[in-house]
Amino acid sequence: MTALTLAAALASSAGAVNLDFGAAYRTGGPWLSAGVSDIPLGRGTFSVTASNRAVEVATTRGFSLPPAGAVSASASAAVTWRGGLRLTSGGTATLGPVALNLGATFFTGGAAEVDPLAAWTLTPTDLRDRGWNADLTARYRVSRTLIAVLGGEFGPQNNVSGGVEWRRDLTRVLPPAKGDDPEAEPATERAGTLTLRLGARAGRGVLGVTGGVTYSTEAGVSVALDALAGPGSLGAVGSLSAADLLGEGSTTRLYLAYEPWRLASAPLRAGAEATLPAGPGTLSVDVRGGTGGLGARLGYSLPLGGPPDEGR
């Protein structure tokens, strides 16, 4: 059964199903794909994508842990036409003040065989042709404004990191309304959030102090900058994201990362990403580059059907 036939069969019974198309080009040739995503599967979703380089299936699932917890998990398997295999799994869990994030990948084929722009993502990608990697991050909310963080990356470059995050809500004073008591405290509203980070990272090929800042506004604009400095270890990562910049419902993100201490990932990574409503679906545009080349991708996601009560 082809992706188009499968999508048509599911559209009448599941309004969340999307038909996805993509075209990309980078050094090494063009890349074309088509797939179906957001297929309901129990408490989660299922997707399948085929391209001229690989076939990939993925699933996500989530459930709650009353009274104050939740768990979500994802898994994917990709087979490249060259015979490579990539198995990826990940999960998040929250229980009260504790939050865990973990991920693992086993592969006998390169990441670029499945995603042509994988080398230059904001989060570094393991670019080896064969191996495994895993990462873990634990967060503990000490108070409403303070969070302790501990993490590790394992595989080609084992290292651990730890630190604290301090968050503060930013407010602005509202002009007094007619009839307000001039002696009363002025009314305020939230204008954004400021987050400061301080910590350290140590491991194979890296040792240094880390620091960062994120500023987010209520309008959907977010600016983040993180840096690492130590003996023989320097690096910086910055990003800017904005909602509705290209029209209502659009998203935009720019990023630049320079991490020369990484051994299995591209040290220099940059990208510009955007999504925006186009007709009945969503158009996506990605341009990424850095160490090793440059690539661009154009995608379109078309929802099939609609909610059960739509059109009644």
Number of C-alpha atoms within 10 A of each C-alpha: 6 10 17 13 9 14 21 16 11 18 18 13 15 18 19 17 26 23 23 22 19 18 17 20 17 18 10 9 9 15 19 16 17 21 23 26 23 20 20 19 12 10 9 16 18 20 20 21 20 21 20 14 18 20 20 19 18 19 20 21 17 16 13 13 11 8 8 10 15 16 16 16 18 18 18 18 18 23 21 21 15 10 9 18 22 22 18 18 18 18 18 18 19 19 16 11 14 15 18 18 17 18 18 18 19 16 21 17 22 21 23 15 24 25 14 24 23 21 29 27 19 19 12 18 16 24 17 16 14 15 16 18 18 18 18 18 18 18 20 18 16 13 10 10 12 16 18 18 20 18 18 18 19 15 15 17 17 16 18 20 19 19 18 19 20 16 17 14 14 16 13 12 12 10 9 13 10 6 6 11 10 9 6 8 10 14 13 12 11 12 14 18 16 17 17 18 19 17 18 18 20 16 15 13 14 22 21 20 19 21 19 18 18 18 18 20 16 11 11 13 18 19 18 18 19 18 19 21 17 15 9 11 16 18 19 18 20 19 19 18 19 19 19 15 15 14 11 10 12 18 20 20 18 18 20 21 25 19 19 17 19 19 16 14 21 24 19 22 25 22 22 18 17 20 22 21 17 13 8 10 15 17 20 19 18 18 20 24 22 19 14 12 14 19 22 19 20 17 18 21 22 18 20 21 17 15 11 11 7 8 6 4
